[in-house]
Amino acid sequence: MKYPKLTIRSAIAGLAALMLLICLGVCLEVKDAVHLMPVQPTPFLEDRNGSYLAEGWNDDNPRGFWEVPQQVPERVRQCFISIEDKRFYEHGGVDFKSICRALVRNLTFSGRQGASTIAMQVARMQDRGPRSYWNKLCETVTAYLLVRKFGHDEVLRQYLRLVPQGNRMHGVAYAARRYFRKPLQDLGWAEAALLASVPKSPTSMNPFDPEGFVRAMSRAGLILRLLQAQGKITDEEYNQGLKQLSGLSRPDKEIRPFQSYHAILRLEDMLHGQNRVGFDRPLRSTLDLSVQAQLYSQAVAAMHTYRPLGADNIAIMVVEKETGKVRGYLGSENYRSKAHSGAINYARTPRSSGSTLKPFIYALGLTEKLYSPASVIADLPLHIVHESGNYTVTNFDDLFLGPMLYRKALANSRNIPAVQVLKTVGIDKAYGFFSSLGLARKDRQASYYGLNMAIGGLYVTLEDLVAAYGMLANDGRAFSLAWFEDDAKKSAAPEQVLPEDVCRQITLFLSDPLARLPSFNRMGALEYPFPVAVKTGTSQGFRDAWAVGYSTRYIVGVWMGHPKNDRMNRVSGLSAADIAKNVMLWLHPDESRDLNEAPFPEPRGYKAMRICPVSGMLALPICPDVMLEYFKPETEPVASCNVHLKYAIDRRTGADAVAVTPGQFIDYKTRTALPPEYAGWSSRRDYARPAAGPAPIINARIRIQNPVDGCRFMLDPDTPLQFQVLTLRAAVTPAVPEIIWYVDGKTMATAAYPYEAYLPLEPGTHDIQARFPHAAVASNVVSITVSK
């Protein structure tokens, strides 16, 4: 049958139009696909020794996509080309020979065969869609255009970035680390062949699965045979590859170390939002998994001991002193423990600082030259009326130790001296300094915290506290925590936050076991067989227990408490110090055996002086205790102790010797005669009363110590009125036999040494004054208010 020419022409025209429409459709479809899609590499975290920590942010997302070297390693190149696209460099992205062969096999039912080239796989991986003839046609055109635009080598590199490698992993560089724990460049023929075998079926050839590993090994052997047959490797290389292949062990699937969950989350938190340039390789953190394991062991033991006492959780940190590298970081005992709120990172949770900020306050006192190592501070009952509020200060043991040398006041962690130093330094200056250290957030005015800053008013995190102590440990130089090995490289000289000599003094104070007496016993949690500076802290109500210690090598910080801020049963900073000591001893095995001990350096250019710790003056042979203090030249004390005095005693009577006492009956004894402000305290401890004698009336004075002018008192409705009294105290010079207390202009009581009296409290405003009985010497008038 003959068809009319018009019909044939119409058919040809229609077919041409259809082809044109198809071409136009394909061009429109692929016009945005002719590019090498940028990919975000997956962060991969290791500890300092290369052990696995974590990968990626989310376990549900695909991982990998690491950059491939510009010069693709030859073994990797040959293995993938031999099995995926052996004529890769001979065609322009589409292998028509393979397509024809595949069509013949598929149409004749001789077995299914694909014809996708590496370039076509790149097109499919960059723009995934349902498998259809249309999409296949678009991938073919895209593959051709990709090779035309970027060249064979760049298309191959993109393929090696994206190729599936099992376990939701993509890219050969990432898989090389995950399966073989080595860089791509270090792979042998057998390892490269194993990677090239996985894309055939990433699920069934999973190297982590025993059966999948066997299948992948079998296909890797096939790849080696193909390489030999194609002349890409010699017989010797082939035999060597088979030998390497037989020696490969199934890789273990690395998992997140459970004791490091908070540390990992902390690292990931810092990486979030960063430009991922450089993420195409393992990120070597500063953490050490052996340290992590030790901290976990200590935490478990501590919670076994202290959890029954109300300490529901714990945080511990270990940091290198010189570099700031965080070697150990435990945010809670067990991240997975819901019963103990283990998911809270207590190392980043602000808590009451207790006494942990006292070293910085004392350092400010020295820096501002308001105090010196020879300063003596009175640890006596203290009530302060301050612009930031009224304060009645007590010590943690409810005792008072009287005169305390600057070193001993800090080492004994006395509250009252610390508050006095802070008052002298100024709360604004101290708050500004704490803010510069990251210990205060500048969210409020200094007056909000007031003098409570000295005894736990500020809330701090263990991270910030350890970093601040790092500044002290490094002679006052600015200090920050380093979380990645590459970040810890020394750069420009750090800022000098505090003078070097001041920080060295504070370090010597905190590392002196004798200076801690009598508040802390010898050979306890604060004493080490090598030099360690230690400070503890306990917040009000035993809600937080802190300890921070540093040697010449490490800084260790510990916190214990309850997530609900509940009271603990007298779990104190000493409890935390026990844990810190265990960690510190583990970190210093040689020093613990008296090997390689490194002492703390003394202040440069200073000279040591023997000081009496009671008077702060040059020690005499009769002074019962002596402290060695360091002074900058021309600032050292020049006067000798005037508190410890030698008295002549008549042996027959025990009374003071007089001029006519025979010499053979005279003995000499040492007495401690303290200044008038210690009268009440010293009289209760059988110290000698100050010598009474003639003194010029112009030098006589009375100063009321308690109460403080402007105090306000509230009567307790539950306590009988007769039991609500106020102790009146005064410092009197010279030591007269007695003084008279006046209240509201009327005589209230006559008081002999130590001049104390008790005032029954009554509602109203009252004026109080103390006077000499036979001289016109009187104190200032102190006014108090008593309310119901």
Buried (B, 14 or more C-beta within 10 A) or exposed (E): EEEEEEEEEEEEEEEEEEEEEEEEEBEEBBEEBBEBEEBEBBBBBBBBEEBBBBBBBEEEEBBBBBBBEEEBBEBBBBBBBBBBBBEBEEBBBBBEEBBEEBEEBBEEEEEEEEBBBBBBBBBBBBBEEEEEEEBBBBBBBBBBBBBEEBEBEBBBBBBBBBBBBBBBBBBBBBBBBBBBBEBBBEBBBBBBBBBBBBBBBBEEBBBBBEEBBEBBBEBBBBBBBBBBEEEBBEEEBBEBBBEBBEEBEBBEEBEBBEBBBBBBBBBBEEBEEEEBEEBBBBBBBBBBBBBBBBBBBBBEEBBEEBBEBBBBBBBBBBBBBBBBBBBBBBBBBBBEBEEBBBBBBBBBBEBBBBBBBBBBBBBBBBBEEEBBBBBBBBBBBBEBBBEBEBBEBEBBEEEBBBBBBBBBBBBBBBBBBBBBBBBBBBBEBBBEBBBBBBBBEEEEEBEBBBBBBBBBBBBBBBBBBBBBBBBBBBBBBBBEBBBBBEBBEEEEEBEEBBBBBBBBBBBBBBBBBEBBBEBBEEEEBBBBEBBBBBBBBBBBEBBBBBBBBBBBBBBBBBBBBBBEEEBBEEBBBBBBBBBBBBBBBBBBEEBBEEEEBEEBEBBEEBEEBEBBBBBBBBBBEBBEBBBBBBBBEEEBBEEEBEBBBEBEBBEEEEEEBEEEBEEEEBEEEBBBBBBBBBBBBBBEEEBBBBEEEEEEEEEBBBBBBBBBEEBEBEBEEEEEEEEBEBEBBBBBBBBBEBBBBBBEEEEBBEBEBBBBBEBEBEEEEBEBBBBBEEEEBBBEEBEBEBEE
